[in-house]
Amino acid sequence: MESSDGKIRVVVADDSRTALRSICGYLEFTGQFEIVGTAKDGLHAIQQTECFRPELVLADLCMPRMTGLEAATQLRKLFPELRILIFTELRGHGVQEECLRCGVDGFVEKSEMPERLMEEVCRLFPRIRGEMEKASNAKSPATSEHVGEDLPPGS
């Protein structure tokens, strides 16, 4: 479901409050995204996606209760048109291949963010390429006001 103002509706999932704020802050800074939900684990990401029907889910690979890959596999079955990107601190071609084999649309190592994340998003959503190229040269803020408050303290 596209936002009425043309922004890409996104759910972001990461068990790290700091990473979640950074990613949401950067996406909001570009002006091309509407963060409709945040999640602290894969199960919560599925719930947020069912509730808010985003166009894009960004999920950390390693999260408690349900990994990003497990969530992506279920989300692909529930919402075949949904775009899903996995990001992780893990390195290796095998991890990326496994994610793509499970139906994920893209894979980004956290060490390559935000540049690589934006490249993948532009590949999936060509309509924002010009705006994203401008934003990728700008500096990103470190926090976001729209991160869910349901994460435990110290996460």
NORUR-V496109 format. One record per residue. RES is the residue in three letters. OMEGA is omega in whole degrees, 0 to 359 (NA if undefined). BURIAL is b if it has 16 or more other C-alpha atoms within 10 Angstrom, else e. Layout:
BEGIN
res:RES omega:OMEGA burial:BURIAL
res:RES omega:OMEGA burial:BURIAL
END
This chain:
BEGIN
res:MET omega:181 burial:e
res:GLU omega:177 burial:e
res:SER omega:181 burial:e
res:SER omega:179 burial:e
res:ASP omega:176 burial:e
res:GLY omega:179 burial:e
res:LYS omega:178 burial:b
res:ILE omega:180 burial:b
res:ARG omega:189 burial:b
res:VAL omega:165 burial:b
res:VAL omega:179 burial:b
res:VAL omega:181 burial:b
res:ALA omega:175 burial:b
res:ASP omega:180 burial:b
res:ASP omega:176 burial:b
res:SER omega:179 burial:b
res:ARG omega:180 burial:b
res:THR omega:179 burial:e
res:ALA omega:180 burial:b
res:LEU omega:179 burial:b
res:ARG omega:181 burial:b
res:SER omega:181 burial:b
res:ILE omega:179 burial:b
res:CYS omega:179 burial:b
res:GLY omega:179 burial:b
res:TYR omega:180 burial:b
res:LEU omega:179 burial:b
res:GLU omega:180 burial:b
res:PHE omega:181 burial:b
res:THR omega:181 burial:b
res:GLY omega:184 burial:e
res:GLN omega:187 burial:b
res:PHE omega:171 burial:b
res:GLU omega:178 burial:b
res:ILE omega:183 burial:b
res:VAL omega:179 burial:b
res:GLY omega:173 burial:b
res:THR omega:183 burial:b
res:ALA omega:181 burial:b
res:LYS omega:177 burial:b
res:ASP omega:183 burial:b
res:GLY omega:179 burial:b
res:LEU omega:178 burial:b
res:HIS omega:178 burial:b
res:ALA omega:177 burial:b
res:ILE omega:179 burial:b
res:GLN omega:180 burial:e
res:GLN omega:180 burial:b
res:THR omega:177 burial:b
res:GLU omega:183 burial:e
res:CYS omega:189 burial:e
res:PHE omega:177 burial:e
res:ARG omega:179 burial:b
res:PRO omega:173 burial:b
res:GLU omega:187 burial:b
res:LEU omega:171 burial:b
res:VAL omega:174 burial:b
res:LEU omega:185 burial:b
res:ALA omega:173 burial:b
res:ASP omega:180 burial:b
res:LEU omega:186 burial:b
res:CYS omega:177 burial:b
res:MET omega:178 burial:b
res:PRO omega:179 burial:e
res:ARG omega:177 burial:e
res:MET omega:181 burial:b
res:THR omega:176 burial:b
res:GLY omega:180 burial:b
res:LEU omega:176 burial:b
res:GLU omega:178 burial:b
res:ALA omega:181 burial:b
res:ALA omega:180 burial:b
res:THR omega:179 burial:b
res:GLN omega:180 burial:b
res:LEU omega:179 burial:b
res:ARG omega:179 burial:b
res:LYS omega:183 burial:e
res:LEU omega:186 burial:e
res:PHE omega:185 burial:e
res:PRO omega:182 burial:e
res:GLU omega:181 burial:e
res:LEU omega:174 burial:b
res:ARG omega:184 burial:b
res:ILE omega:174 burial:b
res:LEU omega:176 burial:b
res:ILE omega:173 burial:b
res:PHE omega:184 burial:b
res:THR omega:172 burial:b
res:GLU omega:181 burial:e
res:LEU omega:179 burial:e
res:ARG omega:175 burial:e
res:GLY omega:181 burial:e
res:HIS omega:180 burial:e
res:GLY omega:179 burial:e
res:VAL omega:179 burial:e
res:GLN omega:180 burial:b
res:GLU omega:179 burial:e
res:GLU omega:179 burial:e
res:CYS omega:180 burial:b
res:LEU omega:178 burial:b
res:ARG omega:181 burial:e
res:CYS omega:175 burial:e
res:GLY omega:177 burial:b
res:VAL omega:183 burial:b
res:ASP omega:180 burial:b
res:GLY omega:186 burial:b
res:PHE omega:182 burial:b
res:VAL omega:173 burial:b
res:GLU omega:182 burial:b
res:LYS omega:180 burial:b
res:SER omega:181 burial:e
res:GLU omega:181 burial:e
res:MET omega:4 burial:e
res:PRO omega:187 burial:b
res:GLU omega:183 burial:b
res:ARG omega:177 burial:b
res:LEU omega:181 burial:b
res:MET omega:176 burial:b
res:GLU omega:180 burial:b
res:GLU omega:179 burial:b
res:VAL omega:178 burial:b
res:CYS omega:177 burial:b
res:ARG omega:182 burial:e
res:LEU omega:182 burial:b
res:PHE omega:184 burial:e
res:PRO omega:183 burial:e
res:ARG omega:182 burial:e
res:ILE omega:186 burial:b
res:ARG omega:183 burial:b
res:GLY omega:179 burial:e
res:GLU omega:181 burial:e
res:MET omega:178 burial:b
res:GLU omega:176 burial:e
res:LYS omega:183 burial:e
res:ALA omega:183 burial:b
res:SER omega:178 burial:b
res:ASN omega:180 burial:e
res:ALA omega:178 burial:e
res:LYS omega:183 burial:e
res:SER omega:174 burial:b
res:PRO omega:185 burial:e
res:ALA omega:183 burial:e
res:THR omega:178 burial:b
res:SER omega:178 burial:b
res:GLU omega:190 burial:e
res:HIS omega:179 burial:e
res:VAL omega:181 burial:b
res:GLY omega:181 burial:e
res:GLU omega:184 burial:e
res:ASP omega:177 burial:e
res:LEU omega:179 burial:e
res:PRO omega:179 burial:e
res:PRO omega:177 burial:e
res:GLY omega:180 burial:e
res:SER omega:NA burial:e
END
